[in-house]
Amino acid sequence: MVTILQAAAALRAKQLSSVELTDEALARIARLNPKLNAFITVLDDEARARARKADAEIVAGVDLGPLHGVPIAVKDVFATKGHRTTAGSKLFFNNITDYDAAAVEKLRKAGAVIVGKTNMHELAFGITSNNPHFGAVRNPWDTERIPGGSSGGSASAVAAHLVFMAIGSDTGGSVRIPAAFCGTVGIKPTFGRISRYGVLPLDFSLDHVGIFARSVRDTAVLLNLLAGYDARDDSSSRQPVKRYVPGPEAKIRGLRIGWPDDLNGQRIDGEIHVAIDRAARMAENLGAVVVPVQVPDHIALNAAHRVILHSEVSALMKPFLSQRDKFSSALLALLQQGLLLSATDYVDAQRFRRVAMQEFAKVFQKVDCLIGPTTAIPAPKIDQTDVSFEGETEDVRLAATRLARPANLLGLPAISVPCGFTQQGLPIGLQITGRPFEETLIFQVSAALEDASNYSGRVPAIASAPDPEKASNNRRTR
Amino acid sequence: MVTILQAAAALRAKQLSSVELTDEALARIARLNPKLNAFITVLDDEARARARKADAEIVAGVDLGPLHGVPIAVKDVFATKGHRTTAGSKLFFNNITDYDAAAVEKLRKAGAVIVGKTNMHELAFGITSNNPHFGAVRNPWDTERIPGGSSGGSASAVAAHLVFMAIGSDTGGSVRIPAAFCGTVGIKPTFGRISRYGVLPLDFSLDHVGIFARSVRDTAVLLNLLAGYDARDDSSSRQPVKRYVPGPEAKIRGLRIGWPDDLNGQRIDGEIHVAIDRAARMAENLGAVVVPVQVPDHIALNAAHRVILHSEVSALMKPFLSQRDKFSSALLALLQQGLLLSATDYVDAQRFRRVAMQEFAKVFQKVDCLIGPTTAIPAPKIDQTDVSFEGETEDVRLAATRLARPANLLGLPAISVPCGFTQQGLPIGLQITGRPFEETLIFQVSAALEDASNYSGRVPAIASAPDPEKASNNRRTR
């Protein structure tokens, strides 16, 4: 069972029950979480109770949609009523809210079974998910490697088939980077598309709620559910939601796909380059037109993103900085650096941001979407600080984030979809970026490529070993 | 002849010609500008040519609307094709553009006769209009006093009956303060309502285009003309324009007018307080309900405005700061201080701004508009730095701006309408602030008060002395 749509069909056909699915998820978590460290909190009892209720509802003919009775996970940055929400930080060790985040509310209403809260980078401010307080999250394809971050636990849990989907947050690639490193689908929709109410903020002008799943169609089903205006989030958009209704065949004939010339100037791992080229050729074989386009300089886009990110995070965290022992020394240093930025630097970055948005709007008059790699490197090792390629050394964090940050700066929807594996067996992510509020188009393109290549939903070795608990469950079902 | 609507009627009735009106305006400028210094550039020839064309058009039955053939003025911050636009700064001494600002374009299309470009505070960054490069603008009610600023020349020219209307820009009160000090009507509409294309920017998140005229109905006619979306200004709003069609009687029965309790805590000149109280009672007599309301703290609103203003202006001017001799020493010091602000201060101010907007939205659920004084003091003397009242001393610039700045921070529409005179004969301005894009309501309220009190359009002594040129013109007409 790989996708939510498959699980939903099986639940409706009474081929299995939500209790079985949930028990299986909890058993896999019990078996694999000690190796992956993907969860901070597992909600066994609550999940089982919700699953029993879902089964009763389904028997009674209630149908809450495809998530009804399906086990899922939530990044530990989303408020969940009655449970703690840590943001991976000591500051919020005992932060128990009496309300749900908007996205959690919607998932619950859709009948999803929340089995736990996922581990993450400290305060979501980084991409290794090597958490000093809750331990490093591991990549299920190679547990010596990072899953990416900041939503590393959500990606790891979905990739290891612990849950069918998870939500995360993305401020500079924090959904797409772990999706690429772990071989899941991951989307960061347009700024304002999913409510951020109840999400512990990192950076108000860059934070987005995002989704991890094991297929493009699952991701689309989830975005349909989570998108929409929410008065409780003042950045929430009133733009009507375009629903992507995934058909059996996604056609892209005649679509114009932009290939940013800028990619040619960026250092990108050779195997990744090959995979992306292959995806582009595949799109052409499916009838799309791949068009080279000029886009604003990625160095300037990254610089503007960094100035805005650091300024806004430091402003937000300033009141907490006197509690030095609540931060890792690395994070404290980052936050203190942010205090040194000048207002005019920040204003200049915001001005550049507006100009860049206009420039990208022009690009999107010529093409329907842009493609490229999600990351310039595959998942690095835990504690690896630098990466060398083409004879030069680069900070791992920069190599991982520089292709992902622009979509946050610009508020554009971007999806990462698996498009291959390195020879070492590490997943490679293809990033497709679209026009504001045109998520349907990037779903269409990524679904077509997924259908033609089938890299999504593969099972890493760690998760494919037989599971006694699952075997017994299956026996009981038959 | 006081208002545009009167002039338009007379032109249509062929009781006078645009050439006569324009000659009269130019003659008054020739006579009074040496005393008022309201103009940096007078466009005699171009104005006369346009007036002749207007007369020919009117004879031919062309009707471009109420501004057709009417002499007006433009603050020297609006680009005017083929003429210099200085922004009152040495930096732009020879800045001749080959295009018109959007507002100028619209005025021209409406057949207005632009007689000149008005003097202003250096770079629009201040409220005295005591310009170090072009000389101090004088208040026509007392030429020893400032007209307010930064659009001081526009206010002075309209108040002294040199032109029927003028446009200005308002970043922290730069239209409403001079309107109050000079006894004209002045409006700063909602942020994004009038295009800023072609306006030399001071501060992109606070700058608004505004209008000076001698009656509320004139002001409304002009806003109808100037409002609307413009793709060339990325802050321009697509909100549909509500047109205010001024009837002979403005009714306010049943309207709820908010009286900010915050005013009670502010130091306000006694005579101004009396005038505002009188206006409030007048509104009640006309059937409106005056309701005390709690509004966010004005000190915080002013602090946030100041941080944003100084950060954005300094970012904008940073590239010019090496040209030290192009700035007055006072302005240079202000701009250098702005460089010292931190990014986190700026971010905090923007966060507060969003919260304050939400707070004001709640206030506007209870009332239709807010009233209060435009300024805490009447026009001070040129070179006066402090003002003393209630036993304390305050910087003139703060006393003049603190009631006006919040509407810029919040983007709310606000009008200043004459509501009395001090015993020394200085005008007093009543400020009416409305909901976003609800200019029609503040026009309705201010028109009702104007009708009931008739403080608008009065002629200062300096302008009421007989003008030989005008007399001869009138003879010719009869």
Boltz contact constraints between the chains, C-beta under 6 A:
constraints:
  - contact:
      token1: [A, 234]
      token2: [B, 354]
      max_distance: 6.0
  - contact:
      token1: [A, 311]
      token2: [B, 343]
      max_distance: 6.0
  - contact:
      token1: [A, 311]
      token2: [B, 347]
      max_distance: 6.0
  - contact:
      token1: [A, 312]
      token2: [B, 347]
      max_distance: 6.0
  - contact:
      token1: [A, 314]
      token2: [B, 344]
      max_distance: 6.0
  - contact:
      token1: [A, 315]
      token2: [B, 344]
      max_distance: 6.0
  - contact:
      token1: [A, 315]
      token2: [B, 347]
      max_distance: 6.0
  - contact:
      token1: [A, 315]
      token2: [B, 348]
      max_distance: 6.0
  - contact:
      token1: [A, 318]
      token2: [B, 344]
      max_distance: 6.0
  - contact:
      token1: [A, 339]
      token2: [B, 344]
      max_distance: 6.0
  - contact:
      token1: [A, 341]
      token2: [B, 343]
      max_distance: 6.0
  - contact:
      token1: [A, 343]
      token2: [B, 311]
      max_distance: 6.0
  - contact:
      token1: [A, 343]
      token2: [B, 341]
      max_distance: 6.0
  - contact:
      token1: [A, 343]
      token2: [B, 343]
      max_distance: 6.0
  - contact:
      token1: [A, 343]
      token2: [B, 346]
      max_distance: 6.0
  - contact:
      token1: [A, 344]
      token2: [B, 314]
      max_distance: 6.0
  - contact:
      token1: [A, 344]
      token2: [B, 315]
      max_distance: 6.0
  - contact:
      token1: [A, 344]
      token2: [B, 318]
      max_distance: 6.0
  - contact:
      token1: [A, 344]
      token2: [B, 339]
      max_distance: 6.0
  - contact:
      token1: [A, 346]
      token2: [B, 343]
      max_distance: 6.0
  - contact:
      token1: [A, 346]
      token2: [B, 346]
      max_distance: 6.0
  - contact:
      token1: [A, 347]
      token2: [B, 311]
      max_distance: 6.0
  - contact:
      token1: [A, 347]
      token2: [B, 312]
      max_distance: 6.0
  - contact:
      token1: [A, 347]
      token2: [B, 315]
      max_distance: 6.0
  - contact:
      token1: [A, 348]
      token2: [B, 315]
      max_distance: 6.0
  - contact:
      token1: [A, 354]
      token2: [B, 234]
      max_distance: 6.0
